[in-house]
Amino acid sequence: MICPSDPRLQNSLASQWLQHLPPPSFSGPRNNFVSPIAISDISGLDTDHRTSIDIKVDHYLGEKDHFSGTIHYHNTVFRKSSVLPEIISGDSYLLPDGGEIGPWTNRLSWDHTFSPTLLNNLNYGIMIMKGSEESVSASFAEQLPQIPGVANHLAPPRIELEGFEPMGNNVFHYESRPTNVVNDLITWVRGRHTFKFGGEMRWLQNNFRDNNNGPGTFRFASQTTGLLGLFSGNPVASFLLEQVDNADAGFVTIDALYMRAKQWKS
Protein backbone atom coordinates (compact mmCIF):
# COMPACT_ATOMS: atom_id res chain seq x y z
CA MET A 1 0.00 0.00 0.00
CA ILE A 2 1.20 3.51 -0.83
CA CYS A 3 0.15 6.25 1.56
CA PRO A 4 -1.21 9.28 -0.37
CA SER A 5 0.68 11.55 2.01
CA ASP A 6 4.02 9.90 1.17
CA PRO A 7 6.22 12.78 -0.05
CA ARG A 8 7.73 10.52 -2.68
CA LEU A 9 4.28 10.11 -4.20
CA GLN A 10 3.49 13.79 -3.93
CA ASN A 11 6.63 14.72 -5.86
CA SER A 12 6.57 11.81 -8.29
CA LEU A 13 7.06 12.50 -11.99
CA ALA A 14 4.99 9.43 -12.90
CA SER A 15 1.73 11.37 -13.04
CA GLN A 16 3.01 13.35 -16.01
CA TRP A 17 2.95 10.13 -18.06
CA LEU A 18 -0.06 8.45 -16.45
CA GLN A 19 -2.34 11.44 -17.07
CA HIS A 20 -2.13 10.72 -20.82
CA LEU A 21 -3.32 7.10 -20.59
CA PRO A 22 -6.60 6.56 -22.49
CA PRO A 23 -9.75 5.37 -20.69
CA PRO A 24 -9.75 1.55 -20.38
CA SER A 25 -11.94 -0.55 -22.64
CA PHE A 26 -12.45 -3.25 -20.00
CA SER A 27 -12.28 -3.59 -16.23
CA GLY A 28 -9.20 -4.94 -14.49
CA PRO A 29 -5.65 -3.64 -14.10
CA ARG A 30 -4.15 -5.50 -17.09
CA ASN A 31 -5.12 -6.26 -20.69
CA ASN A 32 -7.93 -3.74 -20.39
CA PHE A 33 -7.47 -1.58 -23.51
CA VAL A 34 -8.10 -2.15 -27.21
CA SER A 35 -6.69 0.55 -29.44
CA PRO A 36 -8.94 1.88 -32.21
CA ILE A 37 -5.83 2.26 -34.35
CA ALA A 38 -4.22 -0.71 -36.12
CA ILE A 39 -0.60 -1.32 -35.20
CA SER A 40 1.84 0.10 -37.77
CA ASP A 41 2.73 -2.41 -40.46
CA ILE A 42 4.76 -1.91 -43.65
CA SER A 43 2.48 -4.32 -45.53
CA GLY A 44 -0.09 -1.59 -45.97
CA LEU A 45 -2.20 -1.35 -42.81
CA ASP A 46 -0.90 2.16 -42.22
CA THR A 47 -0.46 3.26 -45.82
CA ASP A 48 -1.88 6.69 -46.55
CA HIS A 49 -1.12 6.81 -50.26
CA ARG A 50 1.39 5.77 -52.89
CA THR A 51 2.84 7.74 -55.78
CA SER A 52 4.42 6.02 -58.80
CA ILE A 53 5.92 7.69 -61.88
CA ASP A 54 7.41 5.92 -64.91
CA ILE A 55 8.99 7.78 -67.83
CA LYS A 56 10.70 6.25 -70.86
CA VAL A 57 12.55 8.05 -73.66
CA ASP A 58 13.64 6.28 -76.84
CA HIS A 59 15.41 8.16 -79.66
CA TYR A 60 17.42 7.33 -82.78
CA LEU A 61 20.03 9.85 -83.86
CA GLY A 62 20.88 9.16 -87.46
CA GLU A 63 21.37 5.57 -88.48
CA LYS A 64 24.15 4.60 -86.09
CA ASP A 65 23.11 5.85 -82.65
CA HIS A 66 20.23 4.78 -80.44
CA PHE A 67 19.60 6.41 -77.06
CA SER A 68 17.09 5.32 -74.43
CA GLY A 69 16.38 6.16 -70.82
CA THR A 70 13.94 5.14 -68.11
CA ILE A 71 13.01 6.92 -64.90
CA HIS A 72 11.09 5.11 -62.18
CA TYR A 73 9.96 6.82 -58.99
CA HIS A 74 7.74 5.50 -56.26
CA ASN A 75 6.97 6.78 -52.81
CA THR A 76 4.76 5.37 -50.08
CA VAL A 77 3.49 7.75 -47.43
CA PHE A 78 2.49 6.15 -44.14
CA ARG A 79 0.16 7.54 -41.54
CA LYS A 80 1.62 8.53 -38.20
CA SER A 81 -0.41 5.99 -36.22
CA SER A 82 -0.08 5.01 -32.60
CA VAL A 83 -1.67 2.47 -30.26
CA LEU A 84 -1.46 4.91 -27.34
CA PRO A 85 -1.86 8.71 -27.51
CA GLU A 86 1.05 10.15 -29.48
CA ILE A 87 2.68 11.89 -26.51
CA ILE A 88 3.30 8.51 -24.79
CA SER A 89 3.39 6.38 -27.94
CA GLY A 90 5.62 3.35 -28.00
CA ASP A 91 5.50 3.26 -31.80
CA SER A 92 7.68 4.63 -34.56
CA TYR A 93 6.68 5.40 -38.13
CA LEU A 94 8.27 5.45 -41.57
CA LEU A 95 8.94 8.87 -43.05
CA PRO A 96 7.85 9.94 -46.55
CA ASP A 97 10.14 9.85 -49.60
CA GLY A 98 11.70 6.46 -49.13
CA GLY A 99 10.24 5.26 -45.88
CA GLU A 100 9.51 1.98 -47.63
CA ILE A 101 12.05 0.99 -50.30
CA GLY A 102 13.00 3.37 -53.08
CA PRO A 103 12.28 5.78 -54.44
CA TRP A 104 14.49 6.12 -57.55
CA THR A 105 15.56 3.63 -60.23
CA ASN A 106 16.96 5.25 -63.39
CA ARG A 107 18.77 3.92 -66.46
CA LEU A 108 20.46 5.36 -69.55
CA SER A 109 21.53 3.32 -72.59
CA TRP A 110 23.49 4.11 -75.77
CA ASP A 111 23.90 1.77 -78.73
CA HIS A 112 26.43 2.79 -81.39
CA THR A 113 26.92 0.92 -84.66
CA PHE A 114 30.47 1.25 -85.96
CA SER A 115 29.82 -1.08 -88.85
CA PRO A 116 27.41 -3.89 -89.76
CA THR A 117 29.69 -6.27 -87.83
CA LEU A 118 30.73 -4.08 -84.87
CA LEU A 119 28.30 -2.80 -82.22
CA ASN A 120 28.87 -1.12 -78.85
CA ASN A 121 26.32 -0.98 -76.01
CA LEU A 122 26.91 1.36 -73.05
CA ASN A 123 24.60 1.44 -69.99
CA TYR A 124 24.44 3.43 -66.80
CA GLY A 125 21.98 2.81 -63.99
CA ILE A 126 21.39 4.21 -60.52
CA MET A 127 19.11 2.88 -57.81
CA ILE A 128 18.61 4.84 -54.61
CA MET A 129 17.11 2.91 -51.71
CA LYS A 130 16.08 4.92 -48.67
CA GLY A 131 14.67 4.09 -45.28
CA SER A 132 13.84 6.55 -42.52
CA GLU A 133 12.16 5.82 -39.21
CA GLU A 134 11.36 8.17 -36.36
CA SER A 135 9.62 8.08 -33.00
CA VAL A 136 5.94 9.08 -33.02
CA SER A 137 6.40 10.90 -29.71
CA ALA A 138 9.42 12.94 -30.85
CA SER A 139 7.42 16.14 -31.30
CA PHE A 140 6.43 16.00 -27.60
CA ALA A 141 10.00 15.91 -26.26
CA GLU A 142 9.58 19.13 -24.24
CA GLN A 143 6.16 18.25 -22.81
CA LEU A 144 7.35 15.38 -20.60
CA PRO A 145 10.11 15.30 -17.98
CA GLN A 146 13.62 15.19 -19.38
CA ILE A 147 15.81 12.90 -17.30
CA PRO A 148 19.32 14.31 -16.68
CA GLY A 149 22.42 12.33 -17.53
CA VAL A 150 21.21 10.87 -20.82
CA ALA A 151 22.65 11.53 -24.27
CA ASN A 152 19.96 13.85 -25.65
CA HIS A 153 16.32 14.87 -25.43
CA LEU A 154 15.19 14.32 -29.02
CA ALA A 155 12.12 12.47 -27.72
CA PRO A 156 10.58 11.72 -24.32
CA PRO A 157 12.32 8.93 -22.41
CA ARG A 158 10.95 5.42 -22.84
CA ILE A 159 9.15 4.03 -19.79
CA GLU A 160 8.74 0.27 -19.45
CA LEU A 161 6.53 -1.16 -16.71
CA GLU A 162 6.85 -4.90 -16.26
CA GLY A 163 3.86 -6.57 -17.94
CA PHE A 164 2.47 -3.36 -19.47
CA GLU A 165 2.62 -1.60 -22.83
CA PRO A 166 5.72 0.65 -22.90
CA MET A 167 5.32 4.40 -23.02
CA GLY A 168 7.68 6.28 -25.31
CA ASN A 169 9.84 5.41 -28.27
CA ASN A 170 13.19 6.95 -29.14
CA VAL A 171 14.11 5.45 -32.51
CA PHE A 172 15.83 7.77 -35.00
CA HIS A 173 17.13 5.99 -38.10
CA TYR A 174 17.93 7.44 -41.52
CA GLU A 175 19.64 5.65 -44.39
CA SER A 176 20.31 6.03 -48.10
CA ARG A 177 21.91 3.33 -50.24
CA PRO A 178 22.74 4.56 -53.74
CA THR A 179 23.98 1.95 -56.20
CA ASN A 180 25.68 3.12 -59.40
CA VAL A 181 26.37 0.62 -62.18
CA VAL A 182 28.17 1.22 -65.51
CA ASN A 183 28.71 -1.52 -68.09
CA ASP A 184 29.89 -1.67 -71.65
CA LEU A 185 29.58 -4.48 -74.19
CA ILE A 186 31.26 -4.70 -77.60
CA THR A 187 29.92 -7.25 -80.09
CA TRP A 188 32.06 -8.15 -83.12
CA VAL A 189 30.92 -10.56 -85.80
CA ARG A 190 33.72 -12.19 -87.80
CA GLY A 191 32.63 -14.78 -90.33
CA ARG A 192 30.80 -17.52 -88.48
CA HIS A 193 32.05 -16.32 -85.10
CA THR A 194 30.67 -13.74 -82.68
CA PHE A 195 33.04 -12.19 -80.15
CA LYS A 196 31.86 -10.22 -77.13
CA PHE A 197 34.02 -8.08 -74.86
CA GLY A 198 32.86 -5.95 -71.98
CA GLY A 199 33.14 -4.88 -68.40
CA GLU A 200 31.11 -3.58 -65.53
CA MET A 201 31.82 -1.31 -62.57
CA ARG A 202 29.60 -1.10 -59.50
CA TRP A 203 29.83 1.63 -56.88
CA LEU A 204 27.86 0.76 -53.75
CA GLN A 205 27.19 3.18 -50.93
CA ASN A 206 25.53 2.78 -47.55
CA ASN A 207 24.92 6.09 -45.80
CA PHE A 208 23.09 5.99 -42.52
CA ARG A 209 22.62 7.90 -39.29
CA ASP A 210 21.39 6.27 -36.11
CA ASN A 211 20.68 8.06 -32.87
CA ASN A 212 18.59 5.56 -30.98
CA ASN A 213 17.77 5.56 -27.26
CA GLY A 214 19.43 8.92 -26.66
CA PRO A 215 16.71 10.01 -24.16
CA GLY A 216 17.12 6.72 -22.30
CA THR A 217 14.94 3.74 -21.37
CA PHE A 218 13.84 3.33 -17.75
CA ARG A 219 12.38 0.04 -16.53
CA PHE A 220 10.25 -0.54 -13.46
CA ALA A 221 9.70 -4.01 -11.99
CA SER A 222 7.76 -5.63 -9.15
CA GLN A 223 10.74 -6.56 -7.03
CA THR A 224 11.80 -2.98 -6.35
CA THR A 225 8.68 -2.47 -4.19
CA GLY A 226 8.35 -6.08 -3.04
CA LEU A 227 9.34 -7.79 0.18
CA LEU A 228 12.56 -9.77 0.28
CA GLY A 229 11.94 -13.46 -0.27
CA LEU A 230 8.27 -13.03 -1.20
CA PHE A 231 6.56 -12.79 -4.56
CA SER A 232 5.26 -9.28 -4.08
CA GLY A 233 5.52 -5.72 -5.27
CA ASN A 234 4.03 -3.95 -8.26
CA PRO A 235 5.69 -2.25 -11.25
CA VAL A 236 3.16 0.63 -11.14
CA ALA A 237 4.02 1.22 -7.50
CA SER A 238 7.70 1.20 -8.41
CA PHE A 239 6.97 3.79 -11.09
CA LEU A 240 4.94 5.99 -8.74
CA LEU A 241 7.77 5.92 -6.20
CA GLU A 242 10.42 6.38 -8.95
CA GLN A 243 12.20 3.16 -7.97
CA VAL A 244 13.97 2.27 -11.23
CA ASP A 245 14.92 -1.38 -11.66
CA ASN A 246 17.38 -0.73 -14.49
CA ALA A 247 17.96 1.81 -17.22
CA ASP A 248 20.16 2.47 -20.22
CA ALA A 249 20.79 5.19 -22.79
CA GLY A 250 22.52 5.25 -26.16
CA PHE A 251 25.58 7.50 -26.36
CA VAL A 252 26.67 7.71 -29.98
CA THR A 253 30.25 8.72 -30.63
CA ILE A 254 29.81 8.65 -34.41
CA ASP A 255 26.17 9.05 -35.44
CA ALA A 256 26.83 8.77 -39.16
CA LEU A 257 28.54 6.10 -41.24
CA TYR A 258 29.30 6.34 -44.94
CA MET A 259 30.50 3.03 -46.36
CA ARG A 260 31.79 2.69 -49.92
CA ALA A 261 32.56 -0.32 -52.10
CA LYS A 262 33.64 -0.63 -55.70
CA GLN A 263 33.67 -3.69 -57.91
CA TRP A 264 35.06 -4.24 -61.39
CA LYS A 265 34.04 -7.15 -63.58
CA SER A 266 35.10 -8.03 -67.09
PEWO-V382581 format. One record per helix or strand of 3 or more residues. SS is the DSSP state (2 for helix, 1 for strand). FROM is the first residue (numbers start at 1). TO is the last residue. If there is no record, write none. Layout:
# PEWO-V382581
SS;FROM;TO  SS;FROM;TO
This chain:
# PEWO-V382581
2;7;10  2;15;18  1;47;61  1;65;78  2;86;88  1;92;94  1;103;115  1;118;135  2;136;140  1;158;161  1;172;190  1;193;210  1;217;220  2;222;225  2;235;240  1;246;248  1;256;265
